[in-house]
Every structure is written in C-alpha cells, then in structure tokens.
C-alpha cells in the first residue's frame, strides 16, 4: 500500500474557518501541485479586473509600525533597518503601505574604523568562518608554526632556484642567472598570491565539492595552455608565466581542498588516513607512467598543439567521469534540487546513486540560479506592501519565501532563529514555489510577451504571486515531513545540509 499524505484546503465560502483534509497517495503530489496552481490562477483572475491585474491582497490594510520600520537584518554581525522611504510618507500617515511605496536600508552602526575594516578583510583570508568557535584550541599554535615554517622555506627557495638555474648552465655570466631566477621567483610568487586569494572561498569547498573539483581541473588545463603559449611569445614570458601560475595554483587549492572529503566518502571506519595514502599512491604511479610515455613520444617531435589537445581532452574526460563517480550522502544545492524535483513530479526521492548521477557538475558562472537561500531583504522584495502582505503567512516559520518577478528568482529569507532543519525546509518551500511559478508561466518574460501588443502595461511585483505563495504553504505543510522521511529511507543525511545559504538573517520582524 502506497504511503499517503494529507493536503489541507480551506472550505468553500469567504468566511469559512473549517478546513477540509484530502488524503492523497504520495505519487499524487504532482497532481496536487498542479491542481493548486489552477485554483490559484482562477483566484487571481477572479480578484483582478481586466484593466489592472492587482490581487486583492494589495488592498488589505497594512499597518506600518514605529517610524515606518519594516524589519531588521543582520549580516556578519552588522545590522540594517529597512524603513519606508520618503516617497511613501504620505501613505504611511494614513496607516497603511501602498503598492507604490518604497523602502530603504539604514545601517544601525557607524562605519567601522579603517583599521578594523583592514583587519576584517585580512581575517576573511587567514581564518575559517566562525573562528574561533569553528576550530579546536590547538588550531592557532599549529597555524602559527606552519606559517613560520613556510616563511623560512620561501626564503630558502630564492637561493635554491638561483643555484639550480646556474647549475644547468643557463648562462655563465653572473647577471643573467640572477635575473632569470628573479623572474622565476616572481612567477611562483604570483601563483602563491592566487592560491591565497582563492582560499577565501572557504566552505564552498564543502558545499559544491564536485563542481569546484571539475572547475579546478578546467583551470589546470587552461594554465598549461598559457604556459605552452609562452614559446610563441617569449618576450611576454613573465606576465604569461605569472598568469599561468596563478591559474594553476588556484586549481591546486581546489584539488587539495576537495581531496579529503572525497576520500572520506569511501572510508569505512577510522581508516581515512589509509584510504588517502593509497589514493595518493595510485595517483603518483599513474603520473610517473604518464611522464615516461610523454618522454618517449616527445623523441619523435610530434606537433605541440596536437599533443596538447589530445592529452587535454583525455585529462578533462577522465576528470569529468572521476567527479561523476563520487557518491555523497549529503545534500548540496545541486543534489537537493534533483531530490525535490523528483519528489514533486513522482512522489519519490531518488537513491544516493541516482541522485548523484543526475547532479550537474559544471555550473558556469553566467548560469541563472532560480533559487536563492539566505538572501538580503532588498534583493527579495520590491516594496513594503509586498513584504507586509506575505509576512503573516510565515509567522510560525523561521523563514520567509517570496518570488521577485523582476529578477525571475525565488528567494528564501532566513530569520535569526533558523536552524539547519529550517534552512532545509526553506529550500524545499522555495523549490515548491518555483514549481508553481513555472507551471503557471507566471515569470516576468512571459507576462511581457503576453501584454506587448496591448494598451495594458503592468510591472509585476511580489504581491502579484501571493496566491501561489499561499498555496505553496499548504503543500509544504503537508508534504515536507513526507519528503524528509523518504529521503532518510534512501540514505540521505537530513540532520545537516550543505545548501550554502547566504549570511543575511532577519533578526527582528516588527509586529504589526
């Protein structure tokens, strides 16, 4: 017998307070969502006149609390207050927020002194997020001695590089070897700077492990291509070599940072050290064999471009399949999207193997992300009235979900009390709402095309999609627990997620 879930809908009648409960089999989740979409569209059409499609929620009185303050927001320890702008002052005096009102963000602290700004900038590069609570007490002495070790090692590298270049006969003069050594050291120094700057990505190495690993391999081949190009432009050796070394060192950071989590996924028990050692041994053996084969091939003087193209294709193809073969039981954004989409469409959550195999491992930076989690208030809302109309729907939740049509994106704002499960639920709710938006073709581009040849001109706002948000709340209330249960049955870890939420939190929503 298939598992069931209860979907609560309000009874017919404007003033009815009794809810009807419809029991649905789990595979009928998609039908429930589609039915809710049709009901939401009918409600929107019934409440909006043909000349101005503004939902009835826009006319609901919305009291603005003390001095027009909407809410407070905290990002990295600094707070902002969102207030009704001067443009809405006349409306505020009447005791309600209109659709035409606007808001602005006001910092509640004075700007940091320059010294503190600099120190905050440096800390973002040299200590983990949440330091010192995020590490053990022994972290500081370990990193202090490690820094001192690398200081002496870098100083020694200047002398060893110059000596090696002189030993292989770069030149017999005293000036040229020194100049060559300096160029070589500058090249390596640029690479170290690139490695340090990219290390600021921090927890993204945990969140998007596969995506960063494959992107790092793409960068490694790009760096190798730039190095080979120096043969055609020897006069540009230093700038090209510096760029190549920066790119390759960024790739090296990515490879090093993602190596341990991958090995950890394959280790059973306390044998992570053994798994890591054997994995590195296999890599070194393969590297030596490849080096030997390359030496043999190079004796026949093959085309440099052809050889590089062939070897690069083999490297990237192997890298792609290597990353795709990794099976992780945690939910990052890509795997979470696969799991929720499958649940909405079929009522079932994919297995670990299927979920990982369907994960997208290459996300170009220009790709549009339809869902944002932990966003800033100003990104999600266009005006005060939209926030005030939506806020009551989430009084009992530790998040707020909305859709911004101007950016064609669903936003999940997190309250300061949000725990890992609340973040997971907010992401689930955001994907359910996105399914509503896509199913009803209620995105900004579709509306513009539909009304391009009519006299009616309407710029959609968050509140236009209030019926969809209301219906998504009902779906999430009855189906989120089912989703979590099915995910656990398939082996997914639900106690914590790697959804990489933004750091903004609503730390005080003013009561109306």
C-alpha positions as CSV (number, residue, x, y, z in Angstrom):
1,X,0.0,0.0,0.0
2,X,1.4,3.4,-1.0
3,X,2.0,5.9,1.7
4,X,-0.4,8.8,2.0
5,X,-0.2,12.5,2.9
6,X,-2.9,14.9,4.0
7,X,-3.4,18.1,2.0
8,X,-5.4,20.8,3.8
9,X,-7.5,23.2,1.8
10,X,-9.9,25.9,3.2
11,X,-13.6,25.1,2.9
12,X,-15.7,26.9,0.4
13,X,-17.1,30.3,1.5
14,X,-15.5,33.6,2.2
15,X,-15.8,33.3,6.0
16,X,-15.4,29.6,6.4
17,X,-12.9,28.6,9.1
18,X,-13.2,24.9,8.8
19,X,-10.5,23.1,6.7
20,X,-11.1,20.1,4.6
21,X,-8.5,17.4,4.6
22,X,-7.9,15.4,1.4
23,X,-5.8,12.2,1.7
24,X,-3.6,11.7,-1.3
25,X,-1.2,8.9,-2.2
26,X,2.4,10.0,-2.4
27,X,2.7,9.7,-6.2
28,X,-0.1,12.2,-6.5
29,X,2.0,15.1,-5.2
30,X,2.5,16.5,-8.6
31,X,-1.3,16.4,-9.3
32,X,-1.9,18.2,-6.1
33,X,0.5,20.9,-7.0
34,X,-1.0,21.3,-10.5
35,X,-4.5,21.5,-9.0
36,X,-3.4,24.1,-6.6
37,X,-1.8,26.1,-9.5
38,X,-5.1,26.0,-11.4
39,X,-7.0,27.2,-8.2
40,X,-4.5,30.0,-7.7
41,X,-4.9,31.1,-11.3
42,X,-8.7,31.1,-11.0
43,X,-8.5,33.1,-7.8
44,X,-6.1,35.6,-9.3
45,X,-8.3,36.1,-12.4
46,X,-11.5,36.5,-10.3
47,X,-10.0,39.1,-8.0
48,X,-8.2,41.2,-10.7
49,X,-10.1,43.4,-13.1
50,X,-9.0,43.1,-16.8
51,X,-7.6,46.7,-16.8
52,X,-5.4,46.3,-13.7
53,X,-4.3,42.8,-12.5
54,X,-3.5,43.6,-8.9
55,X,-4.6,41.0,-6.4
56,X,-7.0,41.7,-3.6
57,X,-4.2,41.4,-1.1
58,X,-2.9,44.8,-2.3
59,X,-6.0,46.4,-0.8
60,X,-5.6,44.8,2.6
61,X,-4.7,47.4,5.3
62,X,-1.0,47.0,6.3
63,X,0.0,48.9,9.4
64,X,3.5,50.3,9.5
65,X,5.0,50.1,13.0
66,X,7.0,52.7,14.7
67,X,8.5,55.2,12.3
68,X,7.9,53.1,9.3
69,X,10.3,50.3,10.3
70,X,9.6,47.0,8.4
71,X,12.3,44.7,9.9
72,X,15.9,44.4,11.0
73,X,18.5,42.4,9.2
74,X,21.9,41.2,10.3
75,X,24.9,40.3,8.0
76,X,28.2,39.3,9.5
77,X,27.5,40.9,12.8
78,X,26.3,44.3,11.3
79,X,22.7,45.3,11.4
80,X,20.4,47.2,9.0
81,X,17.0,48.6,9.4
82,X,14.6,48.6,6.5
83,X,12.2,51.6,6.6
84,X,9.6,53.0,4.3
85,X,11.2,55.6,2.1
86,X,10.2,59.3,2.0
87,X,8.2,58.5,-1.2
88,X,5.7,56.6,0.9
89,X,5.5,59.2,3.7
90,X,2.0,60.4,2.8
91,X,0.7,56.8,2.6
92,X,2.3,56.0,6.0
93,X,0.4,58.8,7.6
94,X,-2.8,57.1,6.7
95,X,-1.7,54.0,8.5
96,X,-1.1,51.7,5.6
97,X,1.5,50.8,3.0
98,X,0.5,51.2,-0.6
99,X,1.8,49.3,-3.6
100,X,3.7,52.4,-4.8
101,X,5.6,52.8,-1.6
102,X,9.3,52.1,-1.4
103,X,11.8,51.2,1.3
104,X,15.5,51.8,2.0
105,X,18.2,50.1,4.1
106,X,19.6,52.2,7.0
107,X,22.8,50.9,8.8
108,X,22.3,50.8,12.6
109,X,26.1,51.1,13.3
110,X,28.5,53.7,12.4
111,X,31.1,52.6,9.7
112,X,34.0,50.6,11.0
113,X,37.3,52.4,11.6
114,X,39.7,51.9,8.7
115,X,42.0,49.7,10.9
116,X,39.0,47.4,11.8
117,X,38.0,47.2,8.1
118,X,41.5,46.1,7.2
119,X,41.7,43.5,10.0
120,X,38.3,42.2,9.0
121,X,39.5,41.9,5.4
122,X,42.6,40.0,6.5
123,X,40.7,37.7,8.7
124,X,38.5,36.6,5.8
125,X,41.6,35.2,4.2
126,X,43.5,33.6,7.0
127,X,41.0,32.1,9.4
128,X,38.0,29.8,8.9
129,X,34.4,31.1,9.0
130,X,33.1,31.2,12.6
131,X,36.6,31.5,14.1
132,X,37.5,30.7,16.9
133,X,34.3,28.7,17.7
134,X,34.6,26.7,14.4
135,X,38.1,25.2,15.3
136,X,39.7,23.5,18.2
137,X,42.0,25.4,20.6
138,X,45.2,23.8,19.1
139,X,44.5,25.4,15.7
140,X,46.2,28.7,16.5
141,X,49.6,27.3,17.6
142,X,49.6,24.8,14.7
143,X,49.0,27.5,12.1
144,X,51.5,29.8,13.7
145,X,54.3,27.3,13.5
146,X,53.2,26.3,10.0
147,X,53.4,30.0,8.9
148,X,56.9,30.3,10.3
149,X,57.9,27.1,8.6
150,X,56.7,28.4,5.2
151,X,58.4,31.8,5.8
152,X,61.8,30.1,6.1
153,X,61.0,27.7,3.2
154,X,60.1,30.6,0.9
155,X,63.3,32.5,1.8
156,X,65.4,29.4,1.1
157,X,63.6,28.9,-2.3
158,X,65.2,32.1,-3.6
159,X,68.7,30.7,-3.1
160,X,67.9,27.2,-4.3
161,X,66.2,28.4,-7.5
162,X,69.1,30.6,-8.5
163,X,71.6,27.8,-7.8
164,X,69.7,25.3,-9.8
165,X,69.4,27.6,-12.8
166,X,73.1,28.3,-12.7
167,X,73.9,24.6,-12.4
168,X,72.1,23.7,-15.6
169,X,74.1,26.3,-17.5
170,X,71.5,29.0,-18.1
171,X,74.4,31.4,-18.5
172,X,78.0,31.7,-17.3
173,X,77.6,35.4,-16.5
174,X,76.7,36.5,-13.1
175,X,73.9,38.9,-14.0
176,X,71.8,36.7,-16.2
177,X,71.2,33.8,-13.8
178,X,70.2,36.3,-11.2
179,X,67.7,38.0,-13.5
180,X,66.3,34.6,-14.6
181,X,66.0,33.5,-11.0
182,X,64.1,36.6,-10.1
183,X,61.7,36.2,-13.0
184,X,61.1,32.6,-11.9
185,X,60.6,33.5,-8.3
186,X,58.1,36.3,-9.3
187,X,56.2,33.7,-11.4
188,X,56.0,31.4,-8.4
189,X,55.1,34.3,-6.1
190,X,52.2,35.3,-8.3
191,X,50.9,31.7,-8.1
192,X,51.1,31.8,-4.3
193,X,49.1,35.0,-4.3
194,X,46.4,33.4,-6.5
195,X,46.3,30.4,-4.1
196,X,45.8,32.6,-1.1
197,X,43.1,34.7,-2.7
198,X,41.1,31.7,-3.9
199,X,41.3,30.1,-0.4
200,X,38.8,32.8,0.7
201,X,36.1,30.6,-0.9
202,X,36.2,28.7,2.4
203,X,33.2,26.5,2.9
204,X,32.3,26.4,-0.8
205,X,34.8,23.6,-1.0
206,X,32.4,21.7,1.2
207,X,29.1,22.9,-0.4
208,X,30.0,22.5,-4.1
209,X,32.7,19.8,-3.9
210,X,32.2,18.2,-7.3
211,X,31.5,21.4,-9.1
212,X,34.7,23.1,-7.8
213,X,36.8,20.0,-8.4
214,X,35.9,19.8,-12.1
215,X,36.2,23.6,-12.5
216,X,39.7,23.3,-10.9
217,X,40.7,20.7,-13.5
218,X,39.5,23.0,-16.2
219,X,41.7,25.8,-14.8
220,X,44.7,23.4,-14.6
221,X,44.4,22.8,-18.4
222,X,44.0,26.5,-19.0
223,X,47.1,27.2,-17.1
224,X,49.0,24.6,-19.0
225,X,47.9,26.1,-22.3
226,X,49.1,29.5,-21.3
227,X,52.5,28.0,-20.3
228,X,52.8,26.4,-23.7
229,X,51.9,29.7,-25.4
230,X,55.0,31.4,-23.9
231,X,57.0,29.5,-26.6
232,X,55.3,31.6,-29.2
233,X,55.7,34.9,-27.2
234,X,59.0,34.7,-25.4
235,X,59.1,38.4,-24.9
236,X,55.9,38.1,-22.7
237,X,57.3,35.2,-20.6
238,X,57.0,36.9,-17.2
239,X,53.3,38.1,-17.4
240,X,52.1,35.0,-19.2
241,X,54.0,32.7,-16.8
242,X,52.6,34.7,-13.8
243,X,49.0,34.3,-15.1
244,X,49.5,30.6,-15.8
245,X,50.9,30.0,-12.3
246,X,48.1,31.9,-10.7
247,X,45.6,29.8,-12.6
248,X,47.4,26.5,-11.8
249,X,47.7,27.3,-8.1
250,X,44.0,28.1,-7.9
251,X,43.4,24.7,-9.4
252,X,45.8,23.2,-6.9
253,X,44.0,24.7,-4.0
254,X,40.7,23.2,-5.3
255,X,42.2,19.8,-5.7
256,X,43.8,19.8,-2.3
257,X,40.7,21.1,-0.5
258,X,38.3,18.6,-2.1
259,X,40.5,15.6,-1.8
260,X,39.9,14.7,1.8
261,X,36.0,14.9,1.7
262,X,36.1,12.6,-1.4
263,X,38.3,10.0,0.4
264,X,36.1,10.3,3.5
265,X,33.1,9.3,1.4
266,X,34.8,6.0,0.6
267,X,36.3,5.2,4.1
268,X,34.5,2.9,6.4
269,X,35.5,3.3,10.0
270,X,38.7,5.1,11.1
271,X,40.8,4.4,8.0
272,X,40.7,7.8,6.3
273,X,44.5,8.0,6.5
274,X,45.0,4.7,4.8
275,X,42.5,5.5,2.1
276,X,44.1,8.8,1.5
277,X,47.7,7.3,1.4
278,X,46.7,4.6,-1.1
279,X,44.7,7.0,-3.2
280,X,47.7,9.4,-3.5
281,X,50.0,6.4,-4.3
282,X,47.8,5.4,-7.2
283,X,47.9,8.9,-8.5
284,X,51.7,9.1,-8.2
285,X,52.1,5.8,-10.0
286,X,49.8,6.9,-12.9
287,X,51.7,10.3,-13.0
288,X,55.1,8.5,-13.4
289,X,53.7,6.3,-16.1
290,X,52.3,9.2,-18.0
291,X,55.6,11.1,-17.6
292,X,57.5,8.2,-19.1
293,X,55.2,7.8,-22.0
294,X,55.4,11.5,-22.7
295,X,59.2,11.4,-22.8
296,X,59.1,8.5,-25.3
297,X,56.6,10.4,-27.5
298,X,58.5,13.6,-27.4
299,X,61.5,12.0,-29.0
300,X,59.6,11.8,-32.3
301,X,58.9,15.6,-32.2
302,X,55.1,15.5,-32.6
303,X,53.1,18.6,-33.1
304,X,52.9,20.5,-29.8
305,X,49.3,21.8,-30.5
306,X,48.0,18.3,-31.5
307,X,49.7,16.6,-28.5
308,X,48.3,19.2,-26.1
309,X,44.8,19.0,-27.5
310,X,44.8,15.2,-27.3
311,X,46.2,15.0,-23.8
312,X,43.9,17.8,-22.5
313,X,40.8,16.1,-23.9
314,X,41.8,12.8,-22.2
315,X,42.5,14.7,-18.9
316,X,39.2,16.5,-18.8
317,X,37.2,13.5,-19.9
318,X,38.8,11.5,-17.1
319,X,38.2,14.3,-14.6
320,X,34.5,14.5,-15.6
321,X,33.9,10.8,-15.1
322,X,36.0,10.8,-11.9
323,X,33.8,13.5,-10.4
324,X,30.6,11.9,-11.6
325,X,31.6,8.6,-10.0
326,X,31.7,10.1,-6.5
327,X,28.6,9.2,-4.4
328,X,27.9,11.5,-1.5
329,X,25.1,11.2,1.0
330,X,24.9,14.9,1.9
331,X,22.5,17.4,0.1
332,X,24.2,20.3,-1.5
333,X,22.1,22.6,-3.8
334,X,22.5,20.5,-6.9
335,X,21.6,17.2,-5.3
336,X,18.8,18.8,-3.3
337,X,17.3,20.2,-6.5
338,X,17.4,16.7,-8.0
339,X,15.7,15.2,-4.9
340,X,13.0,17.8,-4.6
341,X,12.2,17.9,-8.3
342,X,11.8,14.1,-8.3
343,X,9.6,14.2,-5.2
344,X,7.3,16.9,-6.7
345,X,7.0,15.1,-10.1
346,X,6.8,11.5,-8.9
347,X,6.3,11.5,-5.1
348,X,9.6,9.6,-4.6
349,X,13.1,10.6,-3.6
350,X,15.9,9.2,-5.7
351,X,18.5,6.8,-4.3
352,X,22.0,8.0,-3.4
353,X,23.4,6.6,-6.7
354,X,20.6,8.1,-8.9
355,X,20.7,11.5,-7.1
356,X,24.5,11.8,-7.5
357,X,24.4,10.7,-11.2
358,X,21.8,13.3,-12.0
359,X,23.7,16.1,-10.3
360,X,25.1,18.9,-12.5
361,X,28.9,19.0,-12.0
362,X,29.6,22.0,-14.2
363,X,27.9,25.3,-13.4
364,X,29.2,28.2,-15.5
365,X,29.2,31.5,-13.6
366,X,26.8,33.0,-16.1
367,X,24.1,30.4,-15.4
368,X,20.9,31.7,-13.9
369,X,20.1,30.2,-10.5
370,X,16.3,30.3,-10.0
371,X,16.5,29.9,-6.1
372,X,18.4,32.0,-3.6
373,X,18.7,31.0,0.1
374,X,19.6,33.4,2.9
375,X,19.2,36.4,0.7
376,X,19.2,40.1,1.6
377,X,15.8,41.7,2.2
378,X,16.4,44.3,-0.5
379,X,17.0,41.6,-3.1
380,X,13.8,39.7,-2.4
381,X,11.3,42.4,-2.0
382,X,10.4,45.4,-4.3
383,X,8.3,47.4,-1.9
384,X,7.0,47.4,1.7
385,X,3.4,46.4,0.8
386,X,4.7,43.1,-0.7
387,X,6.6,42.2,2.5
388,X,3.7,43.1,4.8
389,X,1.2,41.0,2.7
390,X,3.4,37.9,2.7
391,X,4.8,38.1,6.3
392,X,1.7,36.7,8.0
393,X,1.9,33.5,6.0
394,X,5.3,32.8,7.7
395,X,4.6,33.8,11.3
396,X,5.1,30.3,12.5
397,X,8.2,29.6,10.4
398,X,11.8,30.7,10.7
399,X,12.0,31.8,7.1
400,X,10.1,33.8,4.5
401,X,9.8,32.7,0.9
402,X,8.8,35.0,-2.0
403,X,9.2,35.4,-5.7
404,X,10.7,38.5,-7.3
405,X,9.5,38.7,-10.9
406,X,12.0,41.5,-11.9
407,X,14.8,39.0,-11.3
408,X,12.8,35.8,-12.1
409,X,14.0,34.2,-8.9
410,X,12.5,32.7,-5.8
411,X,14.1,34.0,-2.5
412,X,14.2,32.3,0.9
413,X,15.0,34.8,3.7
414,X,16.1,33.2,6.9
415,X,15.2,34.5,10.4
416,X,17.9,34.6,13.1
417,X,16.4,31.7,14.9
418,X,16.8,29.4,11.8
419,X,18.3,26.0,12.5
420,X,19.6,23.5,9.9
421,X,16.2,21.9,9.5
422,X,14.6,25.4,9.0
423,X,17.1,26.1,6.2
424,X,16.3,22.7,4.6
425,X,12.6,23.5,4.9
426,X,13.0,26.9,3.4
427,X,14.9,25.5,0.4
428,X,12.1,22.8,0.0
429,X,9.5,25.5,0.1
430,X,11.4,27.7,-2.4
431,X,11.5,24.8,-4.9
432,X,7.8,24.1,-4.4
433,X,7.0,27.7,-5.1
434,X,9.3,27.6,-8.1
435,X,7.3,24.7,-9.5
436,X,4.2,26.7,-9.1
437,X,5.7,29.7,-10.9
438,X,7.0,27.5,-13.8
439,X,3.7,25.6,-14.1
440,X,1.6,28.7,-14.3
441,X,4.0,30.5,-16.6
442,X,4.0,33.5,-14.2
443,X,7.5,34.7,-14.9
444,X,8.3,38.3,-16.0
445,X,9.3,37.4,-19.6
446,X,6.1,35.6,-20.3
447,X,4.0,38.5,-18.9
448,X,5.8,41.0,-21.1
449,X,5.4,38.9,-24.2
450,X,1.7,38.4,-23.4
451,X,1.0,42.1,-22.9
452,X,3.4,43.6,-25.5
453,X,0.6,44.4,-28.1
454,X,-1.9,45.7,-25.6
455,X,-2.5,49.1,-24.1
456,X,-2.4,47.5,-20.6
457,X,1.1,47.9,-19.1
458,X,1.8,46.2,-15.8
459,X,5.1,45.8,-13.9
460,X,4.6,42.7,-11.7
461,X,5.6,42.8,-8.1
462,X,6.0,40.2,-5.4
463,X,2.4,40.5,-4.3
464,X,1.0,39.5,-7.7
465,X,2.1,36.0,-6.8
466,X,0.6,35.9,-3.3
467,X,-2.0,33.2,-4.3
468,X,0.8,30.9,-5.4
469,X,2.7,31.6,-2.2
470,X,-0.4,30.8,-0.1
471,X,-1.0,27.5,-2.0
472,X,2.7,26.6,-1.7
473,X,2.4,27.0,2.1
474,X,-0.4,24.4,2.2
475,X,1.6,22.0,0.1
476,X,4.8,22.3,2.2
477,X,2.8,22.0,5.5
478,X,1.5,18.6,4.4
479,X,4.4,17.2,2.3
480,X,7.7,18.4,3.9
481,X,7.6,15.6,6.5
482,X,6.9,13.0,3.8
483,X,9.9,14.3,1.8
484,X,12.2,14.1,4.8
485,X,11.1,10.6,5.7
486,X,11.5,9.3,2.1
487,X,14.9,11.0,1.9
488,X,16.2,9.3,5.1
489,X,14.9,5.9,3.8
490,X,17.1,6.4,0.7
491,X,20.2,7.1,2.9
492,X,20.4,10.9,2.6
493,X,21.6,12.7,5.6
494,X,18.9,15.1,6.7
495,X,20.4,16.3,10.1
496,X,22.5,18.8,8.3
497,X,22.8,20.1,4.8
498,X,25.3,21.8,2.5
499,X,22.9,24.3,0.9
500,X,25.4,27.2,1.2
501,X,22.8,29.8,2.5
502,X,23.7,33.5,2.5
503,X,24.8,35.1,5.7
504,X,21.9,37.6,6.0
505,X,19.3,37.0,8.7
506,X,16.1,38.8,9.6
507,X,16.9,39.5,13.3
508,X,13.8,41.4,14.1
509,X,10.5,41.5,12.2
510,X,8.4,44.4,13.6
511,X,5.0,43.2,14.8
512,X,2.0,44.9,13.2
